[in-house]
Amino acid sequence: MRTDITAEQIKNKMAEFVRADSGKSADRGTLWDYWSALSRAVVDLLADDWEKTRDTYDVVRQEHYFSAEFLVGRSMLNNLVNLGIYEKAQEAVAAYGVNLTDVLEQESDPGLGNGGLGRLAACFLDSCATMNLPVTGYGILYRYGLFRQQLAGGFQKEVPDSWMESGYPFVVRREDERVKVHYNDFDVWAVPYDMPITGYGTRNVNRLRLWKPEPAQEFDFNLFNSQRFDDAVIERNRVNDIWRVLYPNDTSYDGKVLRVRQQYFFVSASLQDIVRRYKIAHGTDMSHFAEFNSVQINDTHPAIGIPELMRILVDENGVEWTDAWKIVTSVFAYTNHTVMAEALEKWDAGIFQYLFPRIFQIIDGINIQFRNELLAQKLPLSLIDELSPMMDGRVRMAYLSIYGSRAVNGVAELHTEILKRDTLKEWYRLWPEKFSNKTNGVTPRRWLRSCNPELSALITELLGSDAWVTDLDRLSELTPYAKDDRVMERFLAIKRGSKQRLAEYIFAKEGVEIDAESVFDIQIKRLHEYKRQLLNILYVLDLYHRIKADPTISLPPVTVIFGAKAAPGYFRAKAIIKFITETARIINTDPDIDGRIKVVFIENYNVSNGERMFPAADISEQISTAGLEASGTGNMKFMMNGAVTLGTCDGANVEIAEAVSDDNIYIFGCRVENMESTRAYYNPRWHYENIPGLKRVLDHLIDGSMDDGGTGMFRDLYNGLITGSNWQPADVFFVLGDFDDYRKVRDLVYHDYTDRLSWARKCWLNVANSGRFSSDRTISDYANEIWKITPSKI
Ligand code: 26Q
């Protein structure tokens, strides 16, 4: 905690920054001026510790976390809380007649990630800083983050997210540390923009280094003078293409050449940066490089680092191939985030040949070496072909990653088991020692301490200190209070307050009135068929019909909340959004329902509105088809804030169930181990015709009662579930197969909710048992078992 900082000091710094940046006196600033000035003041106050941290880390063994995505969310509140200067900042801005909460709202959400994978990287950075671990994040400074979602007539519309157009002081340009990245067709400068990553209760300040490309060739005046202005500008545009946009795909592979260019851009720049710093600290002998440096690749997106480090070692440092390979395979470790075949990156070899022929040559060399190695072990040629990093003119990034890494991990126990038994079983047979599990976690600073200050205060009061913020297992000491009705009443009141605030937010944003006394049943995550938002909305529609048929049905009022962005080219995902908004329109306006069910689709789900929703949830929907959600991390955020999970036996839900015991979670649906045999005789049409209620809700898609604007998307949804097509069988995600069990269990959840105190106890025990889902636990495991790094406190 920075007890040395005073409110007066913050106020004075702000005045200077307002004057310098906007040429006006501090008392005439706008809210944005104050936000900008306060953020500059925060960076200013951090600068000395930040520099000291870098110097400290540069002489010890370090980890480098390579990720195409970092979904960091807003910085200001996090930094104020970490520095322990929230109240002082409040006082400072009050002197200018404004409210700190209004100032905080000025910050745009750096949406430099799609979903789980990007947010995981951000939670990891928070834990590393908090635990004083020498870890640096490396990625791309995207000019446009993930699109902003608007709803137009219930359809998703994408709007560019220009998050840094008017300046973002939490990234600092480091001109002096730029490096050149070489492509076959042109060179670019990579200029680092550094974001300080503060930890809780420590003065260490870690770093997220985001690269921005800039033209390396001077603006071509010859072209310009010969009137070919367009050509001169086009050259610059090709450079700008590299950082223009984050690819908005989640869990699906997209073969865009530009994406490989982006990947190489940040990976090459980062490795050059690491090698340069190594030489400054340890000299030019590269044989000790792997003793001081480790690189974690977040999925296969940075896998091109494997051949790139080979190139740097062999071509630029004269290291022999065999020695270089030893170094490379001691440096890299790879995390897998999916088992879905369509998400595995497989690039045409021609792309590499065209963009960077030398990298292609090296991949070819690695491939030949791999094949020889396996041939020497007398393995059958068919198996060798099956596993080769390059085959049939394609580079398989996952296989390149496993072969080039010393460690491979999955992100939840079940997921890792599926990798070992199924997806990567031959690799596991060859190199069992490389494989391990590292169950995901989330940072309790952002996802409990900051987003839910009321619950945090209660926890601190009961535990007698705030040590739980950095030692989340201590929450288990809350267990006995489940029997204390007075504590349960206070807990319920806190939940009620969060729900009230969310209701006000929803009314302001979406114009929908919801009842804070109703059950808040929430599903927020990327829109994907395997996550089965469709199953959720089918239940809602069925419930609607059941209430209309029998208004005496006993049921608490429910508010069903969705938040989800669909990839812009994912037609069916967009159809599901429209189906949800149509259902909402019908139900919310039906006088027969009279507010007993409300359906709300929150526009533009992101980290910041997530911070409002997790604390307000009663029920956490985690209903993916078993075996397909690698882990999930939203499930953990809900649990920490005292929501009860309604979910399938999938990803980390399995471990959540283990942690809270059967009474405090609701599990339904087909299990992974039965999926294959069940599918063998699965007939969705039979379910459609025979499961009571199913036909009634599914027919809405085709009977003209719902409007898809003439797009045919509802008919497509219907066909996808019931008839299938010549390229895909019907209902591959088993929506109709799980419907009946889901309905039964969800009805039970609503029933159980009505017993206030018994429900409160379930929620409480979720909080009390959430300790193991802190990303601090995850990061300790990575640090001890894979990274082999130790804390280095400044
Ligand atoms: C790949 C190639 C080309 C274009 C885009 C992509 C791409 C981009 C992002 C592929 C996948 C992603 C993101 C995947 C992701 O977020 N996976 C989630 O990771 C979480 C953290 O481990 C898990 O909790 C989730 O279960 C998993 O879905």
Boltz pocket constraint, residues with backbone or C-beta under 6 A from the ligand:
constraints:
  - pocket:
      binder: B
      contacts: [[A, 114], [A, 115], [A, 116], [A, 117], [A, 118], [A, 120], [A, 247], [A, 249], [A, 250], [A, 251], [A, 252], [A, 253], [A, 254], [A, 255], [A, 259], [A, 336], [A, 337], [A, 338], [A, 343], [A, 345], [A, 411], [A, 440], [A, 628], [A, 629], [A, 630], [A, 631], [A, 632], [A, 633], [A, 651]]
      max_distance: 6.0
